[in-house]
Amino acid sequence: MSRSFRRLRIAHKALPKTDLTTMPKVGQIVDCDLSSSFMEASNHKLLVIRHSNLKSINLKKSRLISSKVIHSNMTEAQMDYSSVQNTTFFRANLSEANLECSSLKYSVFNQSDLSRVNLRWSNLDGVMFQKTNLQDVDLCNSNLESAKFVDCNLKGAVFNFHTKLPFSYEVAHKHGMVLKEEF
C-alpha cells in the first residue's frame, strides 16, 4: 500500500542557500532559516510561514495564494512577477524586497515593514495596509485604486502620474508622498 504526503511541514531547520523549487506541496514553514534559498516559479496555496528567516529568498514568478506570513523576515526577497493574492502578512519584514510587476490583490499587511520595497507596475487592488511602514516605497505605475491605508507611514513613497491612487494628489502630498515626473 502506498502512502502519499498531502502537505509537507518544514520546522526548526537551518537550510540556507537550498534549492526548494522541486519540493512537493509545502503546507508550513515554522521557525526555519531559508535565507538565500530558491523557490523560483513555485506554486503554493494555503502556505503558512511563521517565525522564519527568508532573507533574500528567490520567489520570482511564484504563486503564493491564500497564505499567511507571520513574524517572518523576508528582507531583500526577490518576488518580482509573482502572484501573492489573498495573503495575510502579520508583523512581517519585507523591507527592500522586489515585488515589481506582482499581483498582491486582496492581501492584508498588518503591522509589517515594507520600507524601500519596489512595487513598480504592481496590482494592489483591494489591498489593506494597517499600521504598516511604507516609507520610501516605489509605487510608480501601480494600481492602488481600491487599496486602504489605516495608520500607515507613507513618507517618501514615490508615485507618478500613471499610478492609480485611492486618494487625490493633494492627500498624497499631505502623507509625505513624492510625485516623480518621468518623461
C-alpha positions as semicolon CSV with decimal commas, in nm:
position;residue;x (nm);y (nm);z (nm)
1;M;0,000;0,000;0,000
2;S;0,149;0,331;-0,099
3;R;0,112;0,639;0,111
4;S;0,150;0,989;-0,021
5;F;0,208;1,307;0,170
6;R;-0,065;1,564;0,141
7;R;0,132;1,865;0,261
8;L;0,489;1,886;0,380
9;R;0,586;2,070;0,701
10;I;0,934;2,217;0,738
11;A;1,006;2,304;1,102
12;H;1,309;2,407;1,310
13;K;1,558;2,364;1,024
14;A;1,852;2,570;0,905
15;L;1,859;2,529;0,526
16;P;2,024;2,845;0,389
17;K;2,101;2,856;0,015
18;T;1,889;2,550;-0,061
19;D;1,706;2,480;-0,387
20;L;1,344;2,411;-0,293
21;T;1,192;2,456;-0,639
22;T;1,111;2,085;-0,682
23;M;0,980;2,045;-0,327
24;P;0,636;1,881;-0,313
25;K;0,341;2,067;-0,165
26;V;0,467;2,260;0,135
27;G;0,199;2,336;0,394
28;Q;0,400;2,502;0,671
29;I;0,739;2,660;0,727
30;V;0,789;2,713;1,101
31;D;1,098;2,854;1,277
32;C;1,332;2,792;0,980
33;D;1,631;2,963;0,825
34;L;1,579;2,955;0,449
35;S;1,786;3,266;0,375
36;S;1,910;3,296;0,015
37;S;1,717;2,982;-0,084
38;F;1,547;2,924;-0,422
39;M;1,175;2,869;-0,470
40;E;1,152;3,029;-0,813
41;A;0,838;2,958;-1,019
42;S;0,688;2,755;-0,734
43;N;0,318;2,720;-0,666
44;H;0,193;2,743;-0,305
45;K;-0,164;2,755;-0,184
46;L;-0,257;2,791;0,185
47;L;0,110;2,802;0,287
48;V;0,176;2,918;0,646
49;I;0,515;3,076;0,723
50;R;0,581;3,151;1,093
51;H;0,884;3,288;1,280
52;S;1,119;3,214;0,989
53;N;1,413;3,384;0,820
54;L;1,360;3,403;0,444
55;K;1,604;3,688;0,382
56;S;1,699;3,720;0,013
57;I;1,481;3,424;-0,086
58;N;1,414;3,387;-0,458
59;L;1,038;3,361;-0,520
60;K;1,038;3,509;-0,871
61;K;0,738;3,413;-1,086
62;S;0,587;3,221;-0,793
63;R;0,230;3,188;-0,671
64;L;0,152;3,236;-0,302
65;I;-0,227;3,215;-0,283
66;S;-0,439;3,246;0,035
67;S;-0,130;3,208;0,254
68;K;-0,013;3,355;0,585
69;V;0,325;3,507;0,668
70;I;0,353;3,571;1,043
71;H;0,651;3,720;1,233
72;S;0,891;3,638;0,949
73;N;1,185;3,812;0,786
74;M;1,166;3,843;0,407
75;T;1,403;4,137;0,359
76;E;1,555;4,169;0,012
77;A;1,326;3,890;-0,117
78;Q;1,304;3,857;-0,495
79;M;0,931;3,826;-0,567
80;D;0,901;4,008;-0,899
81;Y;0,640;3,881;-1,147
82;S;0,476;3,683;-0,864
83;S;0,113;3,637;-0,770
84;V;0,060;3,689;-0,396
85;Q;-0,318;3,707;-0,371
86;N;-0,545;3,685;-0,065
87;T;-0,236;3,652;0,155
88;T;-0,202;3,789;0,508
89;F;0,125;3,939;0,628
90;F;0,131;3,997;1,006
91;R;0,440;4,164;1,155
92;A;0,643;4,056;0,852
93;N;0,957;4,237;0,742
94;L;0,971;4,278;0,363
95;S;1,199;4,583;0,357
96;E;1,397;4,626;0,034
97;A;1,210;4,337;-0,131
98;N;1,149;4,339;-0,506
99;L;0,779;4,297;-0,590
100;E;0,792;4,462;-0,932
101;C;0,509;4,359;-1,169
102;S;0,349;4,145;-0,897
103;S;-0,016;4,093;-0,815
104;L;-0,100;4,140;-0,446
105;K;-0,476;4,158;-0,493
106;Y;-0,687;4,140;-0,178
107;S;-0,388;4,082;0,052
108;V;-0,357;4,226;0,403
109;F;-0,043;4,383;0,551
110;N;-0,081;4,431;0,928
111;Q;0,199;4,591;1,134
112;S;0,453;4,500;0,865
113;D;0,761;4,674;0,727
114;L;0,760;4,742;0,352
115;S;1,015;5,024;0,358
116;R;1,213;5,072;0,036
117;V;1,014;4,796;-0,144
118;N;0,994;4,806;-0,524
119;L;0,623;4,785;-0,616
120;R;0,652;4,933;-0,967
121;W;0,385;4,809;-1,208
122;S;0,220;4,604;-0,931
123;N;-0,151;4,537;-0,886
124;L;-0,252;4,629;-0,530
125;D;-0,626;4,620;-0,596
126;G;-0,821;4,566;-0,274
127;V;-0,510;4,551;-0,053
128;M;-0,544;4,656;0,312
129;F;-0,246;4,822;0,481
130;Q;-0,284;4,854;0,861
131;K;-0,013;5,018;1,074
132;T;0,239;4,934;0,802
133;N;0,565;5,114;0,724
134;L;0,562;5,210;0,354
135;Q;0,843;5,463;0,379
136;D;1,038;5,522;0,054
137;V;0,832;5,262;-0,137
138;D;0,833;5,286;-0,519
139;L;0,469;5,284;-0,636
140;C;0,523;5,414;-0,991
141;N;0,267;5,281;-1,243
142;S;0,095;5,068;-0,974
143;N;-0,277;5,014;-0,929
144;L;-0,385;5,120;-0,578
145;E;-0,736;5,232;-0,674
146;S;-0,924;5,033;-0,410
147;A;-0,638;4,992;-0,158
148;K;-0,698;5,102;0,200
149;F;-0,443;5,264;0,431
150;V;-0,501;5,273;0,809
151;D;-0,235;5,441;1,029
152;C;0,045;5,386;0,775
153;N;0,373;5,569;0,724
154;L;0,388;5,681;0,358
155;K;0,670;5,936;0,392
156;G;0,893;5,937;0,086
157;A;0,676;5,689;-0,106
158;V;0,723;5,763;-0,476
159;F;0,440;5,767;-0,730
160;N;0,396;5,909;-1,081
161;F;0,109;6,032;-1,299
162;H;0,036;5,672;-1,409
163;T;-0,010;5,547;-1,052
164;K;-0,377;5,487;-0,970
165;L;-0,409;5,618;-0,614
166;P;-0,715;5,573;-0,388
167;F;-0,693;5,943;-0,297
168;S;-0,603;6,274;-0,461
169;Y;-0,251;6,402;-0,524
170;E;-0,308;6,664;-0,253
171;V;-0,381;6,395;0,006
172;A;-0,074;6,203;-0,114
173;H;0,145;6,511;-0,054
174;K;-0,006;6,554;0,296
175;H;0,102;6,196;0,374
176;G;0,455;6,283;0,259
177;M;0,441;6,100;-0,072
178;V;0,659;6,227;-0,357
179;L;0,539;6,278;-0,716
180;K;0,810;6,166;-0,957
181;E;0,780;6,319;-1,301
182;E;0,901;6,074;-1,563
183;F;0,945;6,152;-1,928
